[in-house]
Amino acid sequence: MRIPTKHGRVVLKGNLIMTIVTMEEAQANLPELVAHLGSGEELIITQDHKPIAKLVRENPPARKPRKAGNCIGMIRIVADDDEHLEDFAEYM
């Protein structure tokens, strides 16, 4: 399935989305084309109707899972510090 776009055309092959542009379109609009690539999408650059290059947007690196206890010792709570609340007595 082909879909015309502002720059080039989009081809859908199964779950894969490919944007196909000419070398001239790529040179004139490369920052915009790359900015609109989704994760895992491909940008195919052609010359004389033949593919000569393929750009693929990389997936962002997977975030490491959080583990309990990472912030131990970073925060200190003083239990007997009610003195600062006296100024706010009228609001409580």
BAVEX-43498 format. One line per field, with one value per atom (N, C-alpha, C, O): residue in one letter; atom name; x, y, z. Coordinates in steps of 0.2 Angstrom, whole numbers, m for minus. Last residue first. Layout:
// BAVEX-43498
aa (a;...) $
at (CA;...) $
X (X;...) $
Y (Y;...) $
Z (Z;...) $
END
This chain:
// BAVEX-43498
aa (m;m;m;m;y;y;y;y;e;e;e;e;a;a;a;a;f;f;f;f;d;d;d;d;e;e;e;e;l;l;l;l;h;h;h;h;e;e;e;e;d;d;d;d;d;d;d;d;d;d;d;d;a;a;a;a;v;v;v;v;i;i;i;i;r;r;r;r;i;i;i;i;m;m;m;m;g;g;g;g;i;i;i;i;c;c;c;c;n;n;n;n;g;g;g;g;a;a;a;a;k;k;k;k;r;r;r;r;p;p;p;p;k;k;k;k;r;r;r;r;a;a;a;a;p;p;p;p;p;p;p;p;n;n;n;n;e;e;e;e;r;r;r;r;v;v;v;v;l;l;l;l;k;k;k;k;a;a;a;a;i;i;i;i;p;p;p;p;k;k;k;k;h;h;h;h;d;d;d;d;q;q;q;q;t;t;t;t;i;i;i;i;i;i;i;i;l;l;l;l;e;e;e;e;e;e;e;e;g;g;g;g;s;s;s;s;g;g;g;g;l;l;l;l;h;h;h;h;a;a;a;a;v;v;v;v;l;l;l;l;e;e;e;e;p;p;p;p;l;l;l;l;n;n;n;n;a;a;a;a;q;q;q;q;a;a;a;a;e;e;e;e;e;e;e;e;m;m;m;m;t;t;t;t;v;v;v;v;i;i;i;i;t;t;t;t;m;m;m;m;i;i;i;i;l;l;l;l;n;n;n;n;g;g;g;g;k;k;k;k;l;l;l;l;v;v;v;v;v;v;v;v;r;r;r;r;g;g;g;g;h;h;h;h;k;k;k;k;t;t;t;t;p;p;p;p;i;i;i;i;r;r;r;r;m;m;m;m) $
at (N;CA;C;O;N;CA;C;O;N;CA;C;O;N;CA;C;O;N;CA;C;O;N;CA;C;O;N;CA;C;O;N;CA;C;O;N;CA;C;O;N;CA;C;O;N;CA;C;O;N;CA;C;O;N;CA;C;O;N;CA;C;O;N;CA;C;O;N;CA;C;O;N;CA;C;O;N;CA;C;O;N;CA;C;O;N;CA;C;O;N;CA;C;O;N;CA;C;O;N;CA;C;O;N;CA;C;O;N;CA;C;O;N;CA;C;O;N;CA;C;O;N;CA;C;O;N;CA;C;O;N;CA;C;O;N;CA;C;O;N;CA;C;O;N;CA;C;O;N;CA;C;O;N;CA;C;O;N;CA;C;O;N;CA;C;O;N;CA;C;O;N;CA;C;O;N;CA;C;O;N;CA;C;O;N;CA;C;O;N;CA;C;O;N;CA;C;O;N;CA;C;O;N;CA;C;O;N;CA;C;O;N;CA;C;O;N;CA;C;O;N;CA;C;O;N;CA;C;O;N;CA;C;O;N;CA;C;O;N;CA;C;O;N;CA;C;O;N;CA;C;O;N;CA;C;O;N;CA;C;O;N;CA;C;O;N;CA;C;O;N;CA;C;O;N;CA;C;O;N;CA;C;O;N;CA;C;O;N;CA;C;O;N;CA;C;O;N;CA;C;O;N;CA;C;O;N;CA;C;O;N;CA;C;O;N;CA;C;O;N;CA;C;O;N;CA;C;O;N;CA;C;O;N;CA;C;O;N;CA;C;O;N;CA;C;O;N;CA;C;O;N;CA;C;O;N;CA;C;O;N;CA;C;O;N;CA;C;O;N;CA;C;O;N;CA;C;O;N;CA;C;O;N;CA;C;O;N;CA;C;O;N;CA;C;O;N;CA;C;O;N;CA;C;O;N;CA;C;O;N;CA;C;O) $
X (m19;m20;m26;m28;m16;m19;m21;m24;m11;m17;m20;m26;2;m4;m11;m16;13;7;1;m3;23;21;15;12;25;21;19;14;32;25;21;16;45;44;36;34;44;45;43;40;44;38;38;33;54;55;48;47;58;56;56;59;63;56;54;48;70;71;64;59;76;70;71;73;86;86;80;79;91;86;86;86;100;100;95;96;99;104;104;108;94;95;101;106;89;90;92;91;87;92;94;99;78;84;89;94;72;71;77;82;76;76;75;77;69;71;71;68;76;71;73;79;82;84;78;76;75;76;77;73;82;77;79;85;85;87;82;79;73;77;79;76;77;73;77;83;83;84;79;76;77;77;78;74;87;82;82;88;89;90;85;79;97;91;93;99;101;102;96;90;96;104;106;111;84;86;94;97;81;84;86;89;77;72;74;71;88;86;81;82;89;92;91;92;82;82;86;86;81;83;85;88;70;73;75;70;68;68;72;79;58;64;63;57;55;53;59;64;59;59;57;58;49;54;53;48;46;45;50;54;52;53;51;53;52;46;46;41;66;62;55;52;70;72;68;66;63;62;64;60;69;62;60;56;83;81;74;72;81;83;82;79;77;73;75;71;86;83;79;78;91;96;92;95;79;82;87;88;75;71;75;74;87;85;81;82;85;91;90;92;67;73;79;78;60;61;67;71;49;53;54;49;47;46;51;57;39;45;43;38;34;32;39;44;29;35;32;29;20;20;26;26;17;15;15;12;22;23;23;27;18;17;18;15;26;25;24;28;25;25;23;17;34;28;30;36;40;41;34;29;33;40;40;39;19;23;29;31;14;15;18;19;4;8;9;4;6;2;7;12;3;7;3;m3;4;0;4;9) $
Y (131;124;123;118;145;142;134;131;148;151;148;149;142;139;142;139;144;143;140;138;146;152;151;155;133;139;145;148;125;125;131;132;125;129;129;134;116;123;128;133;103;106;114;117;92;99;102;103;79;84;91;95;71;70;75;77;75;76;76;80;65;68;69;64;66;65;68;74;57;61;60;54;48;55;60;66;36;40;47;51;28;27;32;32;27;34;33;38;14;18;24;27;5;7;11;12;m5;m2;0;m4;m1;m5;m2;4;1;4;m2;m7;m6;m6;m3;m4;5;0;0;5;7;10;4;m1;4;2;5;4;17;12;10;15;19;22;16;11;12;12;15;14;22;17;18;23;24;27;21;16;21;18;21;22;24;26;23;23;18;17;19;18;20;21;20;21;17;18;18;17;10;12;12;7;18;12;15;20;29;24;18;13;37;34;28;23;34;38;34;28;35;32;37;43;31;36;33;28;27;24;30;34;26;31;28;27;16;17;22;24;14;16;17;18;13;7;8;4;26;21;15;12;37;34;29;27;52;45;42;45;66;63;55;52;69;71;67;66;65;61;63;58;75;68;64;60;87;86;79;76;85;86;85;81;84;78;79;75;91;90;85;83;91;97;97;102;78;83;90;93;71;70;75;78;76;77;76;80;70;78;80;85;57;60;67;70;54;54;57;60;42;49;49;44;33;33;40;43;26;32;32;31;12;15;21;21;2;8;11;12;m15;m10;m4;m5;m24;m19;m14;m10;m25;m28;m23;m18;m12;m19;m22;m22;3;m1;m8;m11;18;11;7;7;34;30;23;23;46;42;37;35;63;56;52;55;74;72;65;61;73;80;79;82;58;62;69;70;44;50;55;55;28;34;40;40;11;17;23;23;m6;0;6;7) $
Z (301;302;306;307;300;294;295;290;312;310;304;303;312;316;314;315;305;301;305;303;314;310;306;303;320;324;320;321;312;311;315;313;317;310;309;305;328;329;322;323;326;325;326;325;325;322;321;315;329;334;331;335;318;320;325;325;303;310;313;311;290;293;300;304;276;283;286;285;262;265;272;275;258;254;258;257;264;266;263;265;250;257;259;255;237;240;247;251;233;229;233;232;238;242;239;242;225;232;235;235;208;214;220;221;192;198;203;203;177;182;188;190;164;169;174;176;149;155;160;160;133;138;145;146;121;126;131;134;108;113;118;118;92;98;103;104;78;83;89;90;62;68;73;74;48;52;59;62;31;38;42;40;17;21;28;31;m1;6;11;8;m13;m12;m5;m3;m24;m17;m16;m18;m39;m36;m29;m28;m47;m45;m42;m41;m47;m53;m51;m54;m30;m35;m42;m42;m13;m20;m25;m24;3;m1;m8;m8;15;10;5;3;32;27;21;22;43;39;34;32;61;54;50;52;74;70;63;58;79;81;77;76;65;71;73;69;58;58;65;70;58;58;58;58;58;64;64;70;46;51;57;61;38;37;43;45;43;44;43;47;39;46;48;52;24;29;36;39;13;19;24;28;3;4;11;14;2;3;6;10;0;6;7;13;m13;m8;m1;4;m20;m20;m14;m11;m19;m16;m15;m10;m15;m19;m16;m10;m2;m5;m10;m10;7;1;m2;m4;22;18;13;14;29;25;21;18;42;38;35;39;45;44;40;35;47;52;51;55;30;36;42;41;23;22;29;33;16;22;20;15;11;9;16;20;7;13;10;7;m3;m2;4;5;m3;m5;m4;m5;7;4;3;7;10;8;4;0;2;8;5;m1;m3;m5;1;5;1;3;1;3;m4;m5;m3;m5;0;0;0;4) $
END
